[in-house]
């Protein structure tokens, strides 16, 4: 009987310890189309509901991170009873090749789609070699 009480007390302590831990934040992975051409790589990330001021694009080392948060405006005094999507934050991380120039990334946001252009280093881009007559 005392063994049963000890197990229940231990279970209660574990539940309390788990509830004391901070909740992990839930992120949605946005759909991303990636294209490569001779000049570099183009990424199109679908971020519906994310405005430019709630969007963050960062490069640290060779890691590209895209983060955004949607803003769901509710009229004052109202709250949602049901939501298809509980998470309002997006995050996607990519490892970039060393052949890319991470200092020259351009970003454009239009209609919920983020367009990133990452150029290849100049020495790695194809070039035409002129042929002269001897």
C-alpha positions as CSV (number, residue, x, y, z in Angstrom):
1,X,0.0,0.0,0.0
2,X,2.8,2.5,0.9
3,X,4.5,1.5,-2.3
4,X,1.4,2.6,-4.3
5,X,1.4,5.9,-2.5
6,X,5.0,6.5,-3.3
7,X,4.4,5.8,-7.0
8,X,1.5,8.3,-7.0
9,X,3.6,10.9,-5.2
10,X,6.4,10.4,-7.8
11,X,3.9,10.7,-10.7
12,X,2.6,13.9,-9.1
13,X,6.1,15.3,-8.8
14,X,6.9,14.4,-12.5
15,X,3.6,16.1,-13.7
16,X,4.5,19.2,-11.7
17,X,8.0,19.3,-13.0
18,X,6.7,19.0,-16.6
19,X,4.2,21.8,-16.1
20,X,6.9,24.0,-14.6
21,X,9.0,23.7,-17.8
22,X,8.3,26.5,-20.3
23,X,6.1,25.5,-23.3
24,X,8.0,25.0,-26.5
25,X,6.9,27.4,-29.2
26,X,5.2,26.0,-32.2
27,X,6.4,27.1,-35.7
28,X,4.9,26.5,-39.1
29,X,7.3,25.5,-41.9
30,X,6.5,27.7,-44.9
31,X,6.5,26.2,-48.3
32,X,9.6,27.3,-50.2
33,X,10.4,26.9,-53.9
34,X,14.2,27.0,-54.7
35,X,15.6,27.6,-58.2
36,X,19.2,27.7,-59.3
37,X,20.6,29.3,-62.3
38,X,24.1,30.5,-63.5
39,X,23.9,33.7,-61.4
40,X,22.8,32.1,-58.1
41,X,19.8,30.8,-56.1
42,X,16.3,32.2,-55.9
43,X,14.0,31.2,-53.0
44,X,10.2,31.9,-53.0
45,X,8.8,31.4,-49.5
46,X,5.0,31.5,-48.9
47,X,4.3,33.5,-45.8
48,X,0.6,34.3,-45.8
49,X,-0.4,37.0,-43.4
50,X,3.2,38.1,-42.6
51,X,3.9,41.8,-43.1
52,X,7.4,43.2,-43.7
53,X,7.7,44.6,-40.2
54,X,7.0,41.1,-38.7
55,X,9.5,39.3,-41.0
56,X,13.2,38.5,-40.2
57,X,15.7,37.1,-42.6
58,X,19.2,36.5,-41.1
59,X,22.4,34.9,-42.2
60,X,24.8,33.6,-39.6
61,X,27.8,31.8,-40.9
62,X,26.4,29.6,-43.7
63,X,22.9,29.3,-42.1
64,X,20.0,31.3,-43.5
65,X,17.0,31.7,-41.2
66,X,13.6,33.0,-42.2
67,X,11.1,33.9,-39.4
68,X,7.8,35.6,-39.6
69,X,4.7,36.2,-37.5
70,X,1.2,36.7,-38.6
71,X,-1.1,39.2,-37.1
72,X,-4.6,38.1,-36.7
73,X,-6.6,41.2,-35.9
74,X,-9.8,40.6,-33.9
75,X,-12.4,43.2,-33.2
76,X,-12.2,44.5,-29.7
77,X,-14.0,42.4,-27.2
78,X,-14.1,39.3,-29.4
79,X,-12.1,36.1,-29.2
80,X,-11.8,33.2,-31.6
81,X,-13.8,30.1,-30.5
82,X,-12.1,27.9,-33.1
83,X,-8.9,28.2,-35.2
84,X,-7.7,25.9,-37.9
85,X,-4.2,27.1,-37.3
86,X,-2.9,27.5,-33.7
87,X,0.6,28.7,-34.5
88,X,1.0,32.1,-36.0
89,X,4.8,32.0,-36.4
90,X,6.8,30.7,-39.4
91,X,10.4,29.5,-39.3
92,X,12.6,27.8,-41.9
93,X,16.3,27.3,-41.8
94,X,18.7,26.5,-44.7
95,X,22.4,25.6,-44.9
96,X,24.0,27.7,-47.6
97,X,26.8,26.5,-49.9
98,X,30.2,28.3,-49.7
99,X,29.9,29.2,-53.4
100,X,27.2,31.8,-52.5
101,X,27.8,35.4,-51.7
102,X,25.8,35.8,-48.4
103,X,26.7,39.5,-48.2
104,X,24.7,40.4,-51.3
105,X,21.4,38.7,-50.6
106,X,18.4,40.7,-51.9
107,X,14.9,40.3,-50.4
108,X,11.5,41.4,-51.6
109,X,8.1,40.8,-50.0
110,X,4.9,41.0,-52.1
111,X,1.5,39.5,-51.6
112,X,2.6,37.1,-48.8
113,X,5.5,35.7,-50.9
114,X,9.1,36.4,-49.9
115,X,11.6,36.5,-52.8
116,X,15.3,36.0,-51.9
117,X,18.0,36.1,-54.4
118,X,21.4,34.8,-53.3
119,X,24.1,35.4,-56.0
120,X,27.0,33.0,-56.6
121,X,30.5,34.4,-56.0
122,X,31.8,36.1,-59.1
123,X,34.7,33.7,-59.6
124,X,32.3,30.8,-59.7
125,X,29.8,32.3,-62.3
126,X,30.2,31.2,-65.8
127,X,32.0,33.6,-68.1
128,X,32.6,33.7,-71.8
129,X,36.2,33.4,-72.9
130,X,37.1,35.5,-75.8
131,X,39.1,33.8,-78.6
132,X,41.6,35.9,-80.5
133,X,43.3,35.0,-83.7
134,X,47.0,34.2,-83.4
